[in-house]
Amino acid sequence: MSATSSYRLRYQQRIEYEIVRTSHLFAPENPALLSPGRGAGSRRFVVVDENVYRHYGAEIHHYFDAHRIEARVVPAPAGEEHKTLETYLFLARELDAFPIHRRDEPIIAIGGGVLTDVVGFLASSYRRGLPHIKVPTTLMGYVDASIGIKTGFNFNGHKNRLGSFYAPQKVILDKAFFRSLPRRHLLNGMCEIIKLAVIKDARLFTMLEEWGEQSLQTCFQDEQSDQILDRAIRGMIEELEPNLFEEELARKVDFGHTFSYGLEAQYEDRLYHGEAVLLDILLSVLMARNRGLLSAEETERVFALTERLGIELDPAVLDAAMLWESLEERTYHRNGLQRVPMPAGIGECVFLNDITRPEVEAAALELETRLTREFHAVYQR
């Protein structure tokens, strides 16, 4: 008879990183980009969204030159279509040609959520882990993508299919980047703020009703915008901090990320992430109302806010069969249960595991009808 033996290894790692709000990030007197450790004479591998590089490339080079840091600044292609293995390998080759220390010369990612996700995965995998700093330059990255520790890229027709959980050394927020963003990009990020407001923060929803239009007009540079941004970031941290590695798969922040998964996969060339999320939110709001979770008045407040902010949505992308397939895929991702967050009143959340195909079809038809009517009304004006 053979004996059986076993061994056990236990190790705990503390996860802690700082999220810093600053201004004039590339002014040489601003120390935010200077991480602890080696200063003058050291090296930094800096990946910059190519659109950001066109606006700030000279300032970035001047910043590191002023601190006598040798920086390899690599402009990288922007957009969801470049969130790929090819981009990852391109950056890996560039990094491999510019050796840096494993612990005190962090990689720096300056760009939107696509870029910080890919660079985060590069940092997690190169030499089995390098420190990295995230500098989001879009509203979406500022309030959502940069705050957590998920990294990765799209693969085999699936969003974020390859990736890791890997915490940054630091996240640096400077809303001055928003001044150069096209309005559609601002609205894209606004959709993620709406998500948080509907599912967990009624006060934030009221703030969007009162100040949302003004925030868009000022590119989030005014005092009221600061309050919106601060509340959104704190809300994200509240949700992510106790569940960074997603041991609990029922997550409020997954609101708007069930049906949007299929929308983005099928219409990558037509939809931004936030637009797909907002379509998911509106579909979910209609299902919640049909179940008696939301009142008719609350439902109309959500639609009125969307219209007031001027977010244009394409009703032609709403295919009920595809939306149902997206729910089925997310059910696999959530370990066999739907775990779909649904609003139970604005600012409150329940999780559903019994959504049926007929109710998805009914809500999709109603949403398509509403959006088509609104589209024609706008066109006639």
C-alpha positions in Angstrom: 0.0 0.0 0.0 1.4 3.4 -1.0 1.5 6.2 1.6 0.1 9.6 0.7 1.8 12.8 2.0 1.1 16.4 1.4 2.7 19.7 1.9 1.3 23.2 2.4 2.8 26.6 1.7 1.1 29.8 2.9 2.1 33.3 2.1 0.2 36.6 2.5 1.0 39.7 0.4 -0.1 43.2 1.5 -1.7 45.2 -1.3 -1.4 48.9 -0.9 -1.1 51.7 -3.4 -1.6 55.4 -3.5 -4.1 57.3 -5.7 -2.8 60.9 -6.0 -4.7 63.9 -7.4 -2.4 66.6 -8.7 -2.1 69.4 -11.3 0.6 70.5 -13.7 1.9 66.9 -13.7 4.8 67.5 -16.1 6.1 70.7 -14.4 9.6 69.8 -13.3 8.8 71.1 -9.8 6.0 68.5 -9.4 7.5 65.4 -7.8 4.4 63.1 -8.4 6.1 61.1 -11.2 9.3 60.7 -9.1 8.8 57.4 -7.3 10.9 56.5 -4.2 14.2 55.0 -4.9 16.6 55.9 -7.6 16.4 59.4 -9.0 19.1 61.1 -11.1 21.0 58.6 -13.1 18.2 56.1 -13.2 16.0 55.0 -16.1 12.3 54.9 -16.8 10.3 53.1 -19.5 7.4 55.3 -20.3 4.5 54.3 -22.6 2.3 57.1 -23.8 -0.9 57.0 -25.8 0.1 58.4 -29.2 -2.7 61.0 -29.1 -1.5 62.2 -25.7 2.1 62.2 -27.0 1.2 64.7 -29.7 -0.1 67.1 -27.0 2.4 66.5 -24.2 5.4 64.7 -25.7 7.8 67.6 -25.4 6.8 68.3 -21.8 7.3 64.6 -20.9 10.8 64.5 -22.3 11.7 67.8 -20.6 10.4 66.6 -17.3 12.7 63.5 -17.2 15.6 65.5 -18.6 15.2 68.1 -15.9 15.5 65.3 -13.3 18.4 63.6 -15.1 16.5 60.5 -15.6 17.0 58.5 -18.8 13.6 57.9 -20.2 12.6 55.7 -23.1 9.3 57.2 -24.2 7.3 55.0 -26.4 4.2 56.3 -28.2 1.6 53.5 -28.4 -1.5 53.2 -30.6 -4.8 54.1 -28.9 -8.2 52.6 -29.0 -9.9 49.3 -28.2 -8.8 47.8 -31.5 -5.2 48.0 -30.3 -5.9 46.2 -27.0 -4.3 43.1 -28.4 -1.5 40.6 -28.1 0.3 42.4 -30.9 0.4 45.7 -28.9 1.6 43.7 -25.8 4.4 42.1 -27.8 5.4 45.4 -29.4 5.8 46.9 -26.0 7.6 43.9 -24.5 10.2 44.1 -27.3 10.7 47.8 -26.7 11.1 47.1 -22.9 13.5 44.2 -23.5 15.7 46.6 -25.5 15.8 49.1 -22.6 16.7 47.2 -19.4 15.5 48.7 -16.2 15.8 47.6 -12.5 13.2 45.2 -11.3 12.2 47.1 -8.2 13.1 50.7 -8.2 12.6 51.9 -11.8 8.9 51.5 -12.4 7.2 51.4 -15.9 5.0 54.4 -16.4 1.8 54.2 -18.4 0.2 57.5 -19.6 -3.0 57.1 -21.5 -6.6 55.8 -21.4 -7.9 52.6 -19.9 -6.9 50.5 -22.9 -3.2 51.5 -22.6 -3.0 51.3 -18.8 -4.6 47.8 -18.9 -2.1 46.5 -21.5 0.9 48.1 -19.8 -0.3 46.8 -16.5 -0.2 43.3 -17.9 3.2 43.9 -19.4 4.4 45.0 -15.9 2.9 41.9 -14.3 4.5 39.5 -16.7 7.9 40.9 -17.7 10.5 39.3 -15.4 7.4 38.0 -13.5 6.6 41.4 -12.2 7.8 45.0 -12.3 6.4 48.0 -10.5 4.3 50.4 -12.6 2.6 53.8 -12.3 -0.7 54.6 -14.0 -1.5 58.0 -15.3 -5.0 58.0 -16.8 -5.7 60.7 -19.4 -9.3 60.0 -20.1 -12.4 60.5 -17.9 -13.1 56.7 -18.2 -9.6 55.9 -17.0 -9.7 58.5 -14.2 -12.9 57.2 -12.5 -12.8 53.5 -13.5 -10.0 51.7 -15.3 -7.1 53.0 -13.4 -8.5 52.6 -9.9 -8.5 48.8 -9.7 -5.8 46.2 -10.3 -7.2 44.3 -13.4 -4.9 44.2 -16.4 -5.0 42.5 -19.7 -6.0 42.7 -23.4 -8.6 41.2 -25.8 -8.0 37.8 -27.3 -9.7 35.5 -29.7 -12.7 37.8 -30.2 -13.3 38.2 -26.4 -12.7 41.3 -24.3 -10.0 41.1 -21.6 -9.7 37.3 -22.1 -6.0 37.3 -21.2 -4.9 39.3 -18.1 -4.1 39.3 -14.4 -4.7 41.1 -11.2 -1.7 43.3 -10.5 -1.6 46.3 -8.3 0.2 49.5 -9.5 2.8 51.3 -7.3 0.8 54.5 -7.7 -2.1 56.0 -9.7 -1.7 59.7 -10.6 -4.8 61.7 -11.5 -4.6 65.1 -13.3 -7.9 66.3 -14.7 -6.1 68.8 -16.9 -5.9 66.1 -19.6 -9.6 66.4 -20.1 -9.3 69.8 -21.7 -8.0 68.1 -24.9 -10.6 65.3 -25.0 -13.3 65.3 -27.6 -16.8 65.5 -26.2 -17.6 61.9 -27.0 -14.7 60.8 -24.9 -16.0 62.9 -22.0 -19.5 61.3 -22.4 -17.9 57.9 -22.5 -16.4 58.4 -19.0 -19.6 60.0 -17.8 -21.4 56.7 -18.5 -19.3 54.9 -15.9 -20.2 57.7 -13.4 -23.9 57.2 -14.2 -23.4 53.4 -13.5 -22.1 54.1 -10.0 -24.9 56.6 -9.3 -27.7 54.3 -10.4 -26.5 51.2 -8.6 -25.0 52.6 -5.4 -25.2 56.3 -4.8 -28.4 58.3 -5.0 -26.6 61.5 -4.0 -24.2 61.2 -6.9 -27.2 60.7 -9.2 -28.7 64.0 -8.0 -25.3 65.7 -8.5 -25.3 64.5 -12.1 -28.8 65.9 -12.6 -27.8 69.3 -11.1 -24.2 69.7 -12.4 -23.6 67.1 -15.1 -24.2 69.4 -18.1 -22.0 72.1 -16.6 -19.3 69.6 -15.9 -19.3 68.6 -19.5 -19.2 72.2 -20.7 -16.1 72.9 -18.5 -14.4 69.6 -19.3 -14.7 68.8 -15.6 -12.5 71.8 -14.6 -14.9 73.5 -12.2 -15.5 73.1 -8.5 -18.8 71.1 -8.8 -17.0 68.7 -11.2 -14.4 68.1 -8.5 -17.2 66.9 -6.2 -18.6 64.6 -8.8 -15.2 63.1 -9.5 -14.3 62.7 -5.9 -17.5 61.0 -5.0 -17.2 58.6 -8.0 -13.6 57.7 -7.1 -14.5 57.1 -3.5 -17.5 55.0 -4.6 -15.2 52.8 -6.8 -12.7 52.4 -4.0 -15.5 51.4 -1.5 -16.5 48.6 -3.9 -13.1 47.4 -5.0 -11.0 47.6 -1.8 -12.6 44.6 0.0 -12.8 42.5 -3.1 -9.7 43.4 -5.2 -9.2 39.9 -6.5 -12.9 39.3 -7.1 -13.3 36.3 -4.7 -16.9 37.5 -4.4 -18.4 37.4 -7.9 -21.6 39.4 -7.1 -20.2 42.9 -7.6 -22.1 46.2 -7.8 -19.5 47.6 -10.2 -20.5 44.9 -12.7 -23.7 46.8 -13.3 -23.8 47.7 -17.0 -21.2 45.0 -17.8 -23.4 42.0 -18.6 -25.1 42.8 -21.9 -22.5 45.4 -22.8 -20.0 42.6 -23.2 -21.7 41.3 -26.3 -22.4 44.8 -27.6 -18.7 45.7 -27.5 -17.5 42.4 -29.0 -19.9 42.8 -32.0 -19.7 46.5 -32.5 -16.2 47.4 -31.5 -16.0 49.8 -34.5 -19.2 51.6 -33.6 -19.4 51.7 -29.8 -17.2 53.1 -27.1 -17.0 51.1 -23.8 -19.1 53.6 -21.9 -21.8 53.7 -24.6 -22.1 50.0 -24.5 -22.3 50.2 -20.7 -25.1 52.8 -20.8 -27.1 50.7 -23.3 -26.8 47.9 -20.7 -27.8 50.2 -17.9 -30.9 51.4 -19.7 -31.9 47.8 -20.7 -31.4 46.8 -17.0 -33.4 49.8 -15.8 -36.4 48.7 -18.0 -36.1 45.1 -16.7 -35.9 46.4 -13.1 -39.0 48.5 -13.7 -40.9 45.5 -15.2 -40.0 43.5 -12.1 -41.3 46.2 -9.8 -37.8 47.0 -8.5 -37.8 50.6 -9.9 -40.7 52.9 -10.0 -41.8 54.5 -13.3 -40.7 57.9 -12.0 -37.2 56.6 -11.2 -37.0 55.0 -14.6 -37.8 58.3 -16.3 -35.2 60.1 -14.2 -32.5 57.8 -15.6 -33.7 58.3 -19.2 -34.1 62.0 -18.7 -30.5 62.3 -17.4 -29.1 60.4 -20.4 -31.0 62.8 -22.7 -30.1 65.9 -20.8 -26.4 65.1 -21.0 -26.6 64.6 -24.8 -25.4 61.0 -24.9 -26.4 59.7 -28.3 -27.0 55.9 -28.5 -27.5 53.8 -31.6 -30.7 51.7 -31.3 -29.7 49.5 -34.3 -27.2 47.6 -32.2 -29.9 46.1 -29.9 -30.2 42.5 -31.0 -32.0 40.4 -28.4 -30.4 37.1 -29.4 -26.9 38.6 -29.0 -27.8 40.2 -25.7 -29.0 36.8 -24.4 -25.7 35.2 -25.6 -23.8 37.9 -23.7 -25.7 37.1 -20.5 -24.9 33.4 -21.0 -21.2 34.2 -21.5 -21.1 36.3 -18.4 -22.8 33.5 -16.4 -19.8 31.3 -17.3 -17.5 34.2 -16.2 -19.4 34.4 -12.9 -18.9 30.8 -12.1 -22.3 29.4 -13.2 -24.7 32.0 -11.8 -26.0 35.1 -13.6 -25.2 37.4 -10.6 -26.6 40.4 -12.6 -26.7 43.7 -10.5 -30.0 45.4 -10.8 -31.2 48.7 -9.3 -33.8 48.4 -6.6 -34.5 52.1 -6.5 -31.9 54.6 -7.5 -28.8 54.1 -5.4 -29.7 50.5 -4.3 -28.8 47.1 -5.7 -30.0 43.6 -5.8 -28.5 40.6 -7.7 -30.6 38.5 -10.0 -30.0 34.9 -11.0 -33.3 34.2 -12.8 -33.4 36.5 -15.8 -35.2 34.9 -18.7 -34.8 35.3 -22.4 -38.4 36.7 -22.9 -37.8 39.5 -20.5 -34.5 40.4 -22.2 -36.3 40.4 -25.5 -39.2 42.6 -24.2 -36.8 45.1 -22.6 -34.6 45.2 -25.8 -37.7 45.9 -27.9 -38.9 48.7 -25.6 -35.4 50.3 -25.5 -35.0 50.2 -29.2 -38.4 51.8 -29.6 -37.6 54.6 -27.1 -34.1 55.3 -28.6 -35.5 55.3 -32.1 -38.2 57.8 -31.1 -35.6 60.0 -29.4 -33.2 59.8 -32.4 -35.9 61.0 -34.7 -36.9 63.8 -32.3 -33.3 65.0 -32.3 -33.0 64.8 -36.0 -36.2 66.8 -36.6 -34.9 69.6 -34.2 
